[in-house]
Amino acid sequence: MAKTIGIDLGTTNSVVAIMEGGDPIVIANQEGSRTTPSVVAFTDKGERWLGKLPNVRQLPTLKIPSSRSSD
């Protein structure tokens, strides 16, 4: 019998579920969590990091302009 899979690719978190016996079953990720942060990072070595790891290791990318004038 074919199974139905649902994938929610959210802007903050993502989740995957299947239907079993008419009930949705959420599939846990490698860390055991039912949701995964929607974050992907690429290292200088060509590695791909997905989910929690790049989310907790992300560096600030917002640059705030200096309030000092260059006069």
PyMOL Python script that loads the backbone (N, CA, C, O; Angstrom):
from pymol import cmd

cmd.read_pdbstr("""\
ATOM      1  N   MET A   1       0.829  -1.168   0.000  1.00  0.00           N
ATOM      2  CA  MET A   1       0.000   0.000   0.000  1.00  0.00           C
ATOM      3  C   MET A   1       0.884   1.246   0.000  1.00  0.00           C
ATOM      4  O   MET A   1       1.869   1.315   0.735  1.00  0.00           O
ATOM      5  N   ALA A   2       0.526   2.227  -0.827  1.00  0.00           N
ATOM      6  CA  ALA A   2       1.301   3.466  -0.919  1.00  0.00           C
ATOM      7  C   ALA A   2       1.099   4.310   0.334  1.00  0.00           C
ATOM      8  O   ALA A   2       0.027   4.299   0.939  1.00  0.00           O
ATOM      9  N   LYS A   3       2.137   5.036   0.713  1.00  0.00           N
ATOM     10  CA  LYS A   3       2.049   5.936   1.870  1.00  0.00           C
ATOM     11  C   LYS A   3       2.010   7.374   1.390  1.00  0.00           C
ATOM     12  O   LYS A   3       2.573   7.721   0.351  1.00  0.00           O
ATOM     13  N   THR A   4       1.346   8.185   2.154  1.00  0.00           N
ATOM     14  CA  THR A   4       1.281   9.612   1.875  1.00  0.00           C
ATOM     15  C   THR A   4       2.296  10.321   2.767  1.00  0.00           C
ATOM     16  O   THR A   4       2.375  10.049   3.965  1.00  0.00           O
ATOM     17  N   ILE A   5       3.066  11.225   2.182  1.00  0.00           N
ATOM     18  CA  ILE A   5       4.053  11.997   2.935  1.00  0.00           C
ATOM     19  C   ILE A   5       3.718  13.476   2.804  1.00  0.00           C
ATOM     20  O   ILE A   5       3.334  13.946   1.733  1.00  0.00           O
ATOM     21  N   GLY A   6       3.868  14.198   3.898  1.00  0.00           N
ATOM     22  CA  GLY A   6       3.658  15.648   3.889  1.00  0.00           C
ATOM     23  C   GLY A   6       4.935  16.335   4.318  1.00  0.00           C
ATOM     24  O   GLY A   6       5.565  15.936   5.298  1.00  0.00           O
ATOM     25  N   ILE A   7       5.318  17.364   3.589  1.00  0.00           N
ATOM     26  CA  ILE A   7       6.540  18.107   3.896  1.00  0.00           C
ATOM     27  C   ILE A   7       6.178  19.579   4.031  1.00  0.00           C
ATOM     28  O   ILE A   7       5.613  20.168   3.109  1.00  0.00           O
ATOM     29  N   ASP A   8       6.499  20.173   5.167  1.00  0.00           N
ATOM     30  CA  ASP A   8       6.265  21.595   5.396  1.00  0.00           C
ATOM     31  C   ASP A   8       7.630  22.272   5.429  1.00  0.00           C
ATOM     32  O   ASP A   8       8.366  22.154   6.409  1.00  0.00           O
ATOM     33  N   LEU A   9       7.966  22.983   4.352  1.00  0.00           N
ATOM     34  CA  LEU A   9       9.229  23.721   4.288  1.00  0.00           C
ATOM     35  C   LEU A   9       8.960  25.156   4.723  1.00  0.00           C
ATOM     36  O   LEU A   9       8.703  26.028   3.894  1.00  0.00           O
ATOM     37  N   GLY A  10       9.020  25.387   6.004  1.00  0.00           N
ATOM     38  CA  GLY A  10       8.741  26.710   6.551  1.00  0.00           C
ATOM     39  C   GLY A  10       9.955  27.619   6.486  1.00  0.00           C
ATOM     40  O   GLY A  10      11.075  27.167   6.248  1.00  0.00           O
ATOM     41  N   THR A  11       9.720  28.899   6.700  1.00  0.00           N
ATOM     42  CA  THR A  11      10.824  29.854   6.677  1.00  0.00           C
ATOM     43  C   THR A  11      11.667  29.784   7.944  1.00  0.00           C
ATOM     44  O   THR A  11      12.826  30.198   7.932  1.00  0.00           O
ATOM     45  N   THR A  12      11.108  29.268   9.037  1.00  0.00           N
ATOM     46  CA  THR A  12      11.839  29.142  10.289  1.00  0.00           C
ATOM     47  C   THR A  12      12.187  27.692  10.590  1.00  0.00           C
ATOM     48  O   THR A  12      13.331  27.377  10.917  1.00  0.00           O
ATOM     49  N   ASN A  13      11.199  26.812  10.480  1.00  0.00           N
ATOM     50  CA  ASN A  13      11.387  25.388  10.742  1.00  0.00           C
ATOM     51  C   ASN A  13      10.716  24.564   9.651  1.00  0.00           C
ATOM     52  O   ASN A  13       9.811  25.042   8.967  1.00  0.00           O
ATOM     53  N   SER A  14      11.162  23.333   9.496  1.00  0.00           N
ATOM     54  CA  SER A  14      10.565  22.399   8.544  1.00  0.00           C
ATOM     55  C   SER A  14      10.203  21.123   9.287  1.00  0.00           C
ATOM     56  O   SER A  14      10.793  20.799  10.318  1.00  0.00           O
ATOM     57  N   VAL A  15       9.207  20.391   8.738  1.00  0.00           N
ATOM     58  CA  VAL A  15       8.752  19.151   9.358  1.00  0.00           C
ATOM     59  C   VAL A  15       8.287  18.190   8.266  1.00  0.00           C
ATOM     60  O   VAL A  15       7.809  18.613   7.213  1.00  0.00           O
ATOM     61  N   VAL A  16       8.435  16.885   8.532  1.00  0.00           N
ATOM     62  CA  VAL A  16       7.997  15.845   7.593  1.00  0.00           C
ATOM     63  C   VAL A  16       7.107  14.874   8.366  1.00  0.00           C
ATOM     64  O   VAL A  16       7.421  14.492   9.493  1.00  0.00           O
ATOM     65  N   ALA A  17       5.989  14.478   7.744  1.00  0.00           N
ATOM     66  CA  ALA A  17       5.075  13.521   8.371  1.00  0.00           C
ATOM     67  C   ALA A  17       4.575  12.533   7.325  1.00  0.00           C
ATOM     68  O   ALA A  17       4.542  12.834   6.132  1.00  0.00           O
ATOM     69  N   ILE A  18       4.185  11.347   7.793  1.00  0.00           N
ATOM     70  CA  ILE A  18       3.560  10.355   6.926  1.00  0.00           C
ATOM     71  C   ILE A  18       2.204   9.995   7.529  1.00  0.00           C
ATOM     72  O   ILE A  18       1.970  10.209   8.718  1.00  0.00           O
ATOM     73  N   MET A  19       1.320   9.450   6.706  1.00  0.00           N
ATOM     74  CA  MET A  19       0.023   8.984   7.188  1.00  0.00           C
ATOM     75  C   MET A  19       0.116   7.486   7.424  1.00  0.00           C
ATOM     76  O   MET A  19       0.502   6.733   6.530  1.00  0.00           O
ATOM     77  N   GLU A  20      -0.239   7.056   8.630  1.00  0.00           N
ATOM     78  CA  GLU A  20      -0.276   5.636   8.970  1.00  0.00           C
ATOM     79  C   GLU A  20      -1.607   5.341   9.643  1.00  0.00           C
ATOM     80  O   GLU A  20      -1.894   5.868  10.718  1.00  0.00           O
ATOM     81  N   GLY A  21      -2.423   4.497   9.010  1.00  0.00           N
ATOM     82  CA  GLY A  21      -3.715   4.151   9.586  1.00  0.00           C
ATOM     83  C   GLY A  21      -4.641   5.339   9.735  1.00  0.00           C
ATOM     84  O   GLY A  21      -5.471   5.368  10.645  1.00  0.00           O
ATOM     85  N   GLY A  22      -4.513   6.317   8.858  1.00  0.00           N
ATOM     86  CA  GLY A  22      -5.363   7.505   8.922  1.00  0.00           C
ATOM     87  C   GLY A  22      -4.877   8.580   9.877  1.00  0.00           C
ATOM     88  O   GLY A  22      -5.517   9.623  10.002  1.00  0.00           O
ATOM     89  N   ASP A  23      -3.755   8.349  10.556  1.00  0.00           N
ATOM     90  CA  ASP A  23      -3.214   9.331  11.492  1.00  0.00           C
ATOM     91  C   ASP A  23      -1.867   9.847  11.001  1.00  0.00           C
ATOM     92  O   ASP A  23      -1.053   9.068  10.505  1.00  0.00           O
ATOM     93  N   PRO A  24      -1.618  11.164  11.133  1.00  0.00           N
ATOM     94  CA  PRO A  24      -0.304  11.693  10.746  1.00  0.00           C
ATOM     95  C   PRO A  24       0.750  11.347  11.797  1.00  0.00           C
ATOM     96  O   PRO A  24       0.516  11.487  12.998  1.00  0.00           O
ATOM     97  N   ILE A  25       1.909  10.894  11.331  1.00  0.00           N
ATOM     98  CA  ILE A  25       3.043  10.578  12.201  1.00  0.00           C
ATOM     99  C   ILE A  25       4.210  11.467  11.773  1.00  0.00           C
ATOM    100  O   ILE A  25       4.701  11.364  10.649  1.00  0.00           O
ATOM    101  N   VAL A  26       4.646  12.339  12.679  1.00  0.00           N
ATOM    102  CA  VAL A  26       5.776  13.226  12.379  1.00  0.00           C
ATOM    103  C   VAL A  26       7.074  12.449  12.519  1.00  0.00           C
ATOM    104  O   VAL A  26       7.280  11.737  13.501  1.00  0.00           O
ATOM    105  N   ILE A  27       7.941  12.590  11.537  1.00  0.00           N
ATOM    106  CA  ILE A  27       9.230  11.900  11.538  1.00  0.00           C
ATOM    107  C   ILE A  27      10.273  12.769  12.233  1.00  0.00           C
ATOM    108  O   ILE A  27      10.471  13.927  11.867  1.00  0.00           O
ATOM    109  N   ALA A  28      10.930  12.207  13.225  1.00  0.00           N
ATOM    110  CA  ALA A  28      11.963  12.946  13.964  1.00  0.00           C
ATOM    111  C   ALA A  28      13.241  13.035  13.132  1.00  0.00           C
ATOM    112  O   ALA A  28      13.524  12.156  12.317  1.00  0.00           O
ATOM    113  N   ASN A  29      14.014  14.111  13.348  1.00  0.00           N
ATOM    114  CA  ASN A  29      15.289  14.274  12.647  1.00  0.00           C
ATOM    115  C   ASN A  29      16.398  13.515  13.386  1.00  0.00           C
ATOM    116  O   ASN A  29      16.119  12.780  14.333  1.00  0.00           O
ATOM    117  N   GLN A  30      17.647  13.691  12.958  1.00  0.00           N
ATOM    118  CA  GLN A  30      18.772  12.963  13.564  1.00  0.00           C
ATOM    119  C   GLN A  30      18.962  13.279  15.041  1.00  0.00           C
ATOM    120  O   GLN A  30      19.448  12.442  15.802  1.00  0.00           O
ATOM    121  N   GLU A  31      18.575  14.496  15.450  1.00  0.00           N
ATOM    122  CA  GLU A  31      18.719  14.874  16.855  1.00  0.00           C
ATOM    123  C   GLU A  31      17.520  14.437  17.695  1.00  0.00           C
ATOM    124  O   GLU A  31      17.514  14.635  18.910  1.00  0.00           O
ATOM    125  N   GLY A  32      16.493  13.838  17.052  1.00  0.00           N
ATOM    126  CA  GLY A  32      15.304  13.397  17.774  1.00  0.00           C
ATOM    127  C   GLY A  32      14.204  14.440  17.866  1.00  0.00           C
ATOM    128  O   GLY A  32      13.169  14.189  18.482  1.00  0.00           O
ATOM    129  N   SER A  33      14.407  15.596  17.268  1.00  0.00           N
ATOM    130  CA  SER A  33      13.422  16.669  17.302  1.00  0.00           C
ATOM    131  C   SER A  33      12.400  16.484  16.177  1.00  0.00           C
ATOM    132  O   SER A  33      12.726  15.954  15.114  1.00  0.00           O
ATOM    133  N   ARG A  34      11.165  16.925  16.419  1.00  0.00           N
ATOM    134  CA  ARG A  34      10.117  16.809  15.408  1.00  0.00           C
ATOM    135  C   ARG A  34      10.161  17.937  14.385  1.00  0.00           C
ATOM    136  O   ARG A  34       9.533  17.836  13.331  1.00  0.00           O
ATOM    137  N   THR A  35      10.880  18.996  14.674  1.00  0.00           N
ATOM    138  CA  THR A  35      11.053  20.079  13.707  1.00  0.00           C
ATOM    139  C   THR A  35      12.547  20.307  13.488  1.00  0.00           C
ATOM    140  O   THR A  35      13.365  20.030  14.365  1.00  0.00           O
ATOM    141  N   THR A  36      12.889  20.815  12.305  1.00  0.00           N
ATOM    142  CA  THR A  36      14.278  21.084  11.942  1.00  0.00           C
ATOM    143  C   THR A  36      14.392  22.533  11.500  1.00  0.00           C
ATOM    144  O   THR A  36      13.619  22.961  10.642  1.00  0.00           O
ATOM    145  N   PRO A  37      15.328  23.310  12.050  1.00  0.00           N
ATOM    146  CA  PRO A  37      15.505  24.680  11.578  1.00  0.00           C
ATOM    147  C   PRO A  37      15.760  24.707  10.074  1.00  0.00           C
ATOM    148  O   PRO A  37      16.532  23.901   9.554  1.00  0.00           O
ATOM    149  N   SER A  38      15.117  25.627   9.389  1.00  0.00           N
ATOM    150  CA  SER A  38      15.253  25.747   7.932  1.00  0.00           C
ATOM    151  C   SER A  38      16.506  26.544   7.588  1.00  0.00           C
ATOM    152  O   SER A  38      16.422  27.669   7.094  1.00  0.00           O
ATOM    153  N   VAL A  39      17.673  25.949   7.854  1.00  0.00           N
ATOM    154  CA  VAL A  39      18.952  26.618   7.647  1.00  0.00           C
ATOM    155  C   VAL A  39      19.894  25.662   6.912  1.00  0.00           C
ATOM    156  O   VAL A  39      19.998  24.486   7.262  1.00  0.00           O
ATOM    157  N   VAL A  40      20.572  26.177   5.898  1.00  0.00           N
ATOM    158  CA  VAL A  40      21.579  25.417   5.163  1.00  0.00           C
ATOM    159  C   VAL A  40      22.845  26.260   5.117  1.00  0.00           C
ATOM    160  O   VAL A  40      22.779  27.463   4.863  1.00  0.00           O
ATOM    161  N   ALA A  41      24.000  25.640   5.360  1.00  0.00           N
ATOM    162  CA  ALA A  41      25.271  26.355   5.288  1.00  0.00           C
ATOM    163  C   ALA A  41      26.267  25.518   4.495  1.00  0.00           C
ATOM    164  O   ALA A  41      26.198  24.289   4.493  1.00  0.00           O
ATOM    165  N   PHE A  42      27.182  26.190   3.831  1.00  0.00           N
ATOM    166  CA  PHE A  42      28.244  25.530   3.065  1.00  0.00           C
ATOM    167  C   PHE A  42      29.573  25.985   3.638  1.00  0.00           C
ATOM    168  O   PHE A  42      29.824  27.182   3.775  1.00  0.00           O
ATOM    169  N   THR A  43      30.429  25.015   3.976  1.00  0.00           N
ATOM    170  CA  THR A  43      31.727  25.353   4.558  1.00  0.00           C
ATOM    171  C   THR A  43      32.751  25.587   3.451  1.00  0.00           C
ATOM    172  O   THR A  43      32.498  25.294   2.283  1.00  0.00           O
ATOM    173  N   ASP A  44      33.899  26.114   3.832  1.00  0.00           N
ATOM    174  CA  ASP A  44      34.989  26.328   2.883  1.00  0.00           C
ATOM    175  C   ASP A  44      35.516  25.006   2.327  1.00  0.00           C
ATOM    176  O   ASP A  44      36.128  24.977   1.259  1.00  0.00           O
ATOM    177  N   LYS A  45      35.276  23.906   3.059  1.00  0.00           N
ATOM    178  CA  LYS A  45      35.731  22.581   2.623  1.00  0.00           C
ATOM    179  C   LYS A  45      34.702  21.889   1.730  1.00  0.00           C
ATOM    180  O   LYS A  45      34.910  20.745   1.325  1.00  0.00           O
ATOM    181  N   GLY A  46      33.594  22.567   1.418  1.00  0.00           N
ATOM    182  CA  GLY A  46      32.575  21.990   0.554  1.00  0.00           C
ATOM    183  C   GLY A  46      31.539  21.149   1.281  1.00  0.00           C
ATOM    184  O   GLY A  46      30.719  20.493   0.639  1.00  0.00           O
ATOM    185  N   GLU A  47      31.562  21.155   2.611  1.00  0.00           N
ATOM    186  CA  GLU A  47      30.572  20.409   3.381  1.00  0.00           C
ATOM    187  C   GLU A  47      29.241  21.159   3.388  1.00  0.00           C
ATOM    188  O   GLU A  47      29.204  22.386   3.296  1.00  0.00           O
ATOM    189  N   ARG A  48      28.149  20.401   3.499  1.00  0.00           N
ATOM    190  CA  ARG A  48      26.820  20.993   3.647  1.00  0.00           C
ATOM    191  C   ARG A  48      26.329  20.722   5.055  1.00  0.00           C
ATOM    192  O   ARG A  48      26.297  19.572   5.494  1.00  0.00           O
ATOM    193  N   TRP A  49      25.948  21.763   5.757  1.00  0.00           N
ATOM    194  CA  TRP A  49      25.387  21.621   7.089  1.00  0.00           C
ATOM    195  C   TRP A  49      23.916  21.982   6.998  1.00  0.00           C
ATOM    196  O   TRP A  49      23.555  22.994   6.397  1.00  0.00           O
ATOM    197  N   LEU A  50      23.063  21.151   7.599  1.00  0.00           N
ATOM    198  CA  LEU A  50      21.624  21.366   7.549  1.00  0.00           C
ATOM    199  C   LEU A  50      21.042  21.397   8.954  1.00  0.00           C
ATOM    200  O   LEU A  50      21.504  20.684   9.845  1.00  0.00           O
ATOM    201  N   GLY A  51      20.029  22.224   9.145  1.00  0.00           N
ATOM    202  CA  GLY A  51      19.257  22.199  10.389  1.00  0.00           C
ATOM    203  C   GLY A  51      19.892  22.889  11.567  1.00  0.00           C
ATOM    204  O   GLY A  51      20.303  24.046  11.484  1.00  0.00           O
ATOM    205  N   LYS A  52      19.969  22.151  12.690  1.00  0.00           N
ATOM    206  CA  LYS A  52      20.387  22.739  13.958  1.00  0.00           C
ATOM    207  C   LYS A  52      21.837  23.211  13.967  1.00  0.00           C
ATOM    208  O   LYS A  52      22.132  24.289  14.482  1.00  0.00           O
ATOM    209  N   LEU A  53      22.753  22.409  13.397  1.00  0.00           N
ATOM    210  CA  LEU A  53      24.182  22.757  13.439  1.00  0.00           C
ATOM    211  C   LEU A  53      24.474  24.139  12.845  1.00  0.00           C
ATOM    212  O   LEU A  53      25.085  24.959  13.529  1.00  0.00           O
ATOM    213  N   PRO A  54      24.070  24.433  11.615  1.00  0.00           N
ATOM    214  CA  PRO A  54      24.361  25.776  11.113  1.00  0.00           C
ATOM    215  C   PRO A  54      23.542  26.849  11.805  1.00  0.00           C
ATOM    216  O   PRO A  54      23.944  28.012  11.845  1.00  0.00           O
ATOM    217  N   ASN A  55      22.396  26.467  12.351  1.00  0.00           N
ATOM    218  CA  ASN A  55      21.563  27.454  13.033  1.00  0.00           C
ATOM    219  C   ASN A  55      22.241  27.982  14.293  1.00  0.00           C
ATOM    220  O   ASN A  55      22.185  29.181  14.568  1.00  0.00           O
ATOM    221  N   VAL A  56      22.885  27.096  15.068  1.00  0.00           N
ATOM    222  CA  VAL A  56      23.549  27.532  16.297  1.00  0.00           C
ATOM    223  C   VAL A  56      24.937  28.114  16.034  1.00  0.00           C
ATOM    224  O   VAL A  56      25.488  28.814  16.883  1.00  0.00           O
ATOM    225  N   ARG A  57      25.506  27.822  14.849  1.00  0.00           N
ATOM    226  CA  ARG A  57      26.844  28.326  14.522  1.00  0.00           C
ATOM    227  C   ARG A  57      26.838  29.518  13.572  1.00  0.00           C
ATOM    228  O   ARG A  57      27.897  29.975  13.143  1.00  0.00           O
ATOM    229  N   GLN A  58      25.655  30.023  13.243  1.00  0.00           N
ATOM    230  CA  GLN A  58      25.616  31.094  12.256  1.00  0.00           C
ATOM    231  C   GLN A  58      26.273  32.368  12.796  1.00  0.00           C
ATOM    232  O   GLN A  58      26.193  32.681  13.984  1.00  0.00           O
ATOM    233  N   LEU A  59      26.910  33.072  11.897  1.00  0.00           N
ATOM    234  CA  LEU A  59      27.582  34.314  12.251  1.00  0.00           C
ATOM    235  C   LEU A  59      26.689  35.486  11.888  1.00  0.00           C
ATOM    236  O   LEU A  59      25.930  35.411  10.921  1.00  0.00           O
ATOM    237  N   PRO A  60      26.769  36.552  12.640  1.00  0.00           N
ATOM    238  CA  PRO A  60      25.970  37.720  12.279  1.00  0.00           C
ATOM    239  C   PRO A  60      26.388  38.241  10.905  1.00  0.00           C
ATOM    240  O   PRO A  60      27.578  38.367  10.617  1.00  0.00           O
ATOM    241  N   THR A  61      25.419  38.538  10.074  1.00  0.00           N
ATOM    242  CA  THR A  61      25.723  39.043   8.737  1.00  0.00           C
ATOM    243  C   THR A  61      25.248  40.475   8.545  1.00  0.00           C
ATOM    244  O   THR A  61      25.511  41.084   7.508  1.00  0.00           O
ATOM    245  N   LEU A  62      24.560  41.007   9.527  1.00  0.00           N
ATOM    246  CA  LEU A  62      24.053  42.368   9.428  1.00  0.00           C
ATOM    247  C   LEU A  62      25.193  43.351   9.693  1.00  0.00           C
ATOM    248  O   LEU A  62      25.856  43.284  10.729  1.00  0.00           O
ATOM    249  N   LYS A  63      25.408  44.247   8.763  1.00  0.00           N
ATOM    250  CA  LYS A  63      26.442  45.267   8.935  1.00  0.00           C
ATOM    251  C   LYS A  63      25.760  46.591   9.262  1.00  0.00           C
ATOM    252  O   LYS A  63      24.908  47.062   8.509  1.00  0.00           O
ATOM    253  N   ILE A  64      26.131  47.173  10.365  1.00  0.00           N
ATOM    254  CA  ILE A  64      25.548  48.444  10.797  1.00  0.00           C
ATOM    255  C   ILE A  64      26.521  49.552  10.404  1.00  0.00           C
ATOM    256  O   ILE A  64      27.687  49.524  10.796  1.00  0.00           O
ATOM    257  N   PRO A  65      26.041  50.531   9.628  1.00  0.00           N
ATOM    258  CA  PRO A  65      26.935  51.621   9.227  1.00  0.00           C
ATOM    259  C   PRO A  65      27.414  52.428  10.433  1.00  0.00           C
ATOM    260  O   PRO A  65      26.689  52.599  11.413  1.00  0.00           O
ATOM    261  N   SER A  66      28.606  52.903  10.341  1.00  0.00           N
ATOM    262  CA  SER A  66      29.169  53.713  11.402  1.00  0.00           C
ATOM    263  C   SER A  66      28.419  55.031  11.534  1.00  0.00           C
ATOM    264  O   SER A  66      28.025  55.636  10.537  1.00  0.00           O
ATOM    265  N   SER A  67      28.226  55.465  12.766  1.00  0.00           N
ATOM    266  CA  SER A  67      27.530  56.742  12.975  1.00  0.00           C
ATOM    267  C   SER A  67      28.499  57.919  12.934  1.00  0.00           C
ATOM    268  O   SER A  67      28.077  59.075  12.962  1.00  0.00           O
ATOM    269  N   ARG A  68      29.820  57.619  12.867  1.00  0.00           N
ATOM    270  CA  ARG A  68      30.818  58.692  12.802  1.00  0.00           C
ATOM    271  C   ARG A  68      30.960  59.165  11.358  1.00  0.00           C
ATOM    272  O   ARG A  68      30.988  58.366  10.423  1.00  0.00           O
ATOM    273  N   SER A  69      31.044  60.432  11.208  1.00  0.00           N
ATOM    274  CA  SER A  69      31.257  60.973   9.857  1.00  0.00           C
ATOM    275  C   SER A  69      32.743  60.922   9.545  1.00  0.00           C
ATOM    276  O   SER A  69      33.577  60.902  10.450  1.00  0.00           O
ATOM    277  N   SER A  70      33.064  60.902   8.268  1.00  0.00           N
ATOM    278  CA  SER A  70      34.458  60.815   7.844  1.00  0.00           C
ATOM    279  C   SER A  70      35.032  62.193   7.506  1.00  0.00           C
ATOM    280  O   SER A  70      35.978  62.297   6.725  1.00  0.00           O
ATOM    281  N   ASP A  71      34.465  63.243   8.090  1.00  0.00           N
ATOM    282  CA  ASP A  71      34.951  64.616   7.826  1.00  0.00           C
ATOM    283  C   ASP A  71      36.279  64.878   8.444  1.00  0.00           C
ATOM    284  O   ASP A  71      36.815  65.978   8.312  1.00  0.00           O
TER     285      ASP A  71
END
""", "prot")
cmd.dss("prot")
cmd.show_as("cartoon", "prot")
cmd.util.cbc("prot")
cmd.orient("prot")
